[in-house]
């Protein structure tokens, strides 16, 4: 699944365009490698490092959803490390 799509579906970002912009700006690292394209594929057990407004968050992908999940189900999509 595309990185921008997963970030949007897992409710890390409010819109898909924001998640794509974060990927293009280099605010996302997948498995300790900086990815400057939103089309990079995310897999289960990948480690994603997010830089949002001077906050750094590291998460592990647990699930690849088919559509955007509800806010109460986000704990099944990723685990904060």
N, C-alpha and C positions, 0 to 999 in steps of 0.2 A: 504494500500500500504506500502511496506517495506520502512523504513527510508532512507536507502542508495539510493534506487531507486528514491524516491521523491526528495532528495537533488540533485541528478544528473539531473533529468527531469526538475527541477525548476531552473537549472543553478547556484546553489550555489557552486558546485564543477565542475571542468572541466571534470573529469572522474568518472565513477562509482567506480573504485577501490580506488580513493582518498576519496570519500564520505564514502565508507565502512571502510576505515582505520580511518577516523575521528570518526566514530561510535565506532569502537573497541578501540580506544585510549581514549575514554571518553570525547571527545571535543564537544559532542552533549548532550543537556538536553531537554527532551520532557516533557512538563507540570511540570517543576521544578524537574524532576527525572532524574538522570544520567543513561543513557542507554549504556551499554557496548557491545551491540550486534546490528548488522546492520539489523536484521530480525524483529525488533520491528515495529509494525504497526502504521502508521501515519493516522490520520483522519482529516476531515475538522474541523476548529476552534482549533486545537491543537496549543500550544505555544511552539516554538522551540528556544532554546538558543544555539547559535553557538560561539565557541571560535576558531578564526582563527588568528594566528600570533599576539598574544597579543591584538586583537580586539574582543570585545564581541558584538554580534548582536542578538537581540531578534525579532522574526518574528511570525506572525500568519498565519497558513495554510488556504488559501481561496479556493483552488481547488486541485483536484487529477487528473493530466493529464494522458492520455493513452500512450503518448510518449514524447520525449524531446521537449520543447517549444522553439520558437525562442526568441532571446534576447529581442525583443521589446514587447513580450507578458508576460514577467516575472512578471509584476505588477498585472496580474490576478491570479498568483499562490500564492503569499504571500503578506503580508503587514508588513512593518517594524514598530515595536512598539517603 
